[in-house]
């Protein structure tokens, strides 16, 4: 299953929909089973006392999933802003170098920017690994170019290049390395499976209780399903932003920087 998902990442776009459809299916199954029990039993116990702990546990896992996804999203966006900012700093500080080295360094920075913008235009995780390797090679080239350029910088700006540009270069490399590591941070798959199981069981029990109590209120049920679908969409959009959200939205800082460098 893991191999299939790694090589068919488009499935992530529909993950929340898979969860939602499963909830609907189990709700209908519970409703039908409840109706069957009502028609074949003189006295049927709804089982609310047993259902409440399951609902409570489901709410807990949902809250945990949302909190974790939100933390990951905030971290990713913070790194994006940091990466864009330090790229801009290094680009400006390249003016401490000779005119020839300025052009070389600035072209490499533009290349890194393009690679970062298109990094998630992939069909499998192996494509992402290739993009990460290409980006890392470009960063290594930039590191070599700047360190060599500082050594032959004009005397009037050499001290500034060494004291300003070199720390900025270190910051840039660290920011991109941290981004590569952070993109692999996701909750253990067992959490998603547990949430999937809880939502399915909870939906089945809800349908069963509705039939047992003869309280089939479809307006409230539709409202519940709509809110549950929205909640799942938000969780997956925060956890996998590059596959569900608009690339332009996530790359706003990079795109603005690219426009300024044209």
C-alpha positions in Angstrom: 0.0 0.0 0.0 2.8 2.4 0.9 4.6 1.7 -2.4 1.4 2.3 -4.3 0.9 5.7 -2.6 4.5 6.7 -3.1 4.2 6.2 -6.9 0.6 7.5 -7.2 0.7 10.8 -5.3 -2.4 12.1 -7.1 -4.3 9.8 -4.6 -3.4 12.4 -1.9 -5.7 14.9 -3.7 -8.6 12.6 -3.1 -7.7 11.2 0.4 -10.2 13.4 2.2 -12.9 12.3 -0.3 -12.1 8.7 0.3 -12.5 9.2 4.0 -15.8 11.1 3.4 -17.3 8.5 1.1 -16.4 5.8 3.6 -18.2 7.7 6.4 -21.3 8.0 4.2 -21.2 4.3 3.3 -20.9 3.2 6.9 -23.6 5.6 8.0 -26.0 4.0 5.5 -24.9 0.5 6.5 -25.6 1.3 10.1 -29.0 2.8 9.2 -30.0 -0.3 7.2 -28.8 -2.6 9.9 -30.7 -0.6 12.5 -33.9 -0.8 10.4 -33.4 -4.5 10.1 -33.0 -4.9 13.8 -36.0 -2.8 14.5 -38.2 -4.9 12.2 -37.0 -8.1 13.8 -36.9 -7.2 17.4 -39.6 -6.2 19.8 -37.3 -4.2 22.0 -34.1 -2.7 20.7 -31.5 -0.8 22.8 -29.8 2.1 21.0 -26.6 1.8 23.0 -25.9 5.5 23.6 -23.7 4.7 26.6 -21.3 2.7 24.5 -21.4 5.1 21.6 -20.3 8.2 23.5 -16.8 7.0 24.3 -16.2 6.2 20.6 -17.4 9.6 19.6 -15.2 11.2 22.3 -12.2 9.2 21.1 -12.9 10.2 17.5 -13.1 13.8 18.4 -9.8 13.5 20.3 -8.0 11.9 17.3 -9.5 14.5 14.9 -8.3 17.3 17.1 -4.8 15.8 17.3 -4.7 15.3 13.5 -5.8 18.9 12.9 -3.3 20.3 15.5 -0.5 18.3 14.0 -1.3 19.3 10.4 -1.6 22.9 11.4 1.8 22.9 13.1 3.4 21.2 10.1 1.8 23.8 7.8 3.0 26.8 9.9 6.5 25.3 9.9 6.6 24.8 6.1 5.3 28.4 5.4 7.8 29.8 7.9 10.6 28.0 6.1 9.4 29.2 2.7 9.5 32.8 3.8 12.9 32.3 5.4 14.2 30.7 2.2 12.9 33.5 0.0 14.3 36.2 2.4 17.7 34.7 2.6 17.9 34.2 -1.2 17.1 37.9 -1.6 19.8 38.8 1.0 22.5 36.7 -0.7 21.5 38.2 -4.1 21.9 41.8 -2.8 25.2 41.0 -1.0 26.7 39.5 -4.1 27.4 43.1 -5.1 30.4 42.9 -2.8 32.0 40.5 -5.3 33.7 41.3 -8.6 31.4 42.0 -11.5 32.2 38.6 -13.1 31.6 36.7 -9.9 28.4 38.7 -9.3 26.9 37.4 -12.6 27.9 33.8 -11.9 26.5 33.8 -8.3 23.3 35.6 -9.4 22.7 33.1 -12.2 23.1 30.2 -9.7 20.7 31.9 -7.3 18.1 32.2 -10.1 18.6 28.6 -10.9 18.1 27.6 -7.3 14.9 29.7 -7.2 13.4 28.0 -10.2 14.3 24.6 -8.8 12.6 25.4 -5.6 9.4 26.7 -7.3 9.1 23.6 -9.5 10.3 21.2 -6.7 6.8 19.6 -6.2 5.8 19.3 -9.8 6.1 15.5 -9.4 4.3 12.2 -10.0 6.1 10.1 -7.4 8.4 10.4 -4.4 11.3 9.3 -6.5 10.8 12.4 -8.6 10.9 14.5 -5.4 14.2 12.8 -4.4 15.6 13.7 -7.8 14.5 17.3 -7.4 16.1 17.4 -4.0 19.3 16.1 -5.3 19.4 18.6 -8.1 18.7 21.4 -5.6 21.4 20.2 -3.3 23.9 20.1 -6.2 23.0 23.7 -7.0 23.5 24.8 -3.4 26.9 23.1 -3.3 27.9 24.9 -6.5 26.7 28.2 -5.0 28.8 27.5 -1.8 31.9 26.9 -3.9 31.3 29.9 -6.2 30.8 32.3 -3.3 33.7 31.1 -1.2 36.1 31.3 -4.2 34.6 34.7 -5.2 35.1 36.1 -1.6 38.8 35.2 -1.9 39.2 37.3 -5.0 36.7 40.1 -4.2 37.9 43.7 -4.6 39.9 45.0 -1.7 37.3 47.7 -0.9 34.5 45.2 -0.3 36.4 42.0 0.6 35.9 42.4 4.4 32.2 43.1 3.9 31.9 40.0 1.6 33.6 37.9 4.3 31.6 39.3 7.2 28.2 39.7 5.6 27.9 37.4 2.6 29.5 34.3 4.2 27.1 34.1 7.1 24.2 34.7 4.8 25.4 31.8 2.6 25.5 29.6 5.7 21.9 30.6 6.6 20.7 29.9 3.1 22.1 26.4 3.0 20.8 25.6 6.5 17.3 26.9 5.6 17.1 24.8 2.5 18.4 21.7 4.3 15.9 22.2 7.0 13.1 22.5 4.4 14.1 19.2 2.8 14.1 17.4 6.2 10.8 19.1 7.3 8.9 18.0 4.1 9.2 14.4 5.2 7.6 15.0 8.6 4.2 13.5 8.7 2.2 11.7 11.4 2.7 7.9 11.6 0.4 6.1 9.1 -1.1 4.2 12.1 -2.7 7.5 13.2 -4.5 7.9 9.8 -5.6 4.3 9.9 -6.9 4.7 13.4 -8.8 7.9 12.5 -10.2 6.1 9.4 -11.4 3.2 11.6 -12.9 5.5 14.3 -14.8 7.6 11.7 -16.1 4.4 10.0 -17.3 2.8 13.3 -18.7 6.1 14.5 -20.7 6.6 11.3 -22.0 3.0 11.5 -23.1 3.6 15.1 -24.7 6.9 14.2 -26.8 5.3 11.5 -27.7 2.4 13.8 -28.8 4.7 16.6 -30.9 6.9 14.2 -32.8 3.8 13.1 -33.1 2.3 16.6 -34.6 5.6 18.0 -36.5 6.3 14.8 -34.9 9.7 14.6 -33.9 9.9 11.0 -33.3 13.7 10.7 -31.7 14.1 7.3 -31.1 17.8 7.5 -29.0 17.5 10.6 -27.3 14.4 9.2 -26.4 16.2 6.0 -25.0 19.1 8.0 -22.9 16.7 10.0 -21.6 15.0 6.9 -20.8 18.3 5.2 -18.9 19.6 8.3 -17.0 16.3 8.6 -16.1 16.4 4.9 -14.8 20.0 5.3 -12.9 19.1 8.4 -11.1 16.2 6.6 -10.4 18.5 3.6 -8.8 21.1 5.9 -6.7 18.5 7.7 -5.3 17.0 4.5 -4.8 20.4 2.9 -2.7 21.4 5.8 -0.8 18.2 6.0 -0.1 17.9 2.2 -0.2 21.5 1.1 1.9 21.1 -2.1 -0.5 18.4 -3.5 -3.9 20.0 -2.6 -3.4 23.7 -2.4 -2.6 26.0 -5.3 1.1 26.1 -6.1 0.9 29.9 -6.7 -0.5 30.4 -3.1 2.4 28.4 -1.5 5.1 29.9 -3.8 3.9 33.6 -3.5 7.2 34.7 -1.9 9.3 32.9 -4.5 7.3 34.1 -7.4 7.5 37.7 -6.2 11.3 37.3 -5.9 11.5 35.8 -9.3 9.6 38.7 -10.8 11.9 41.2 -9.1 15.0 39.4 -10.6 13.7 39.5 -14.2 
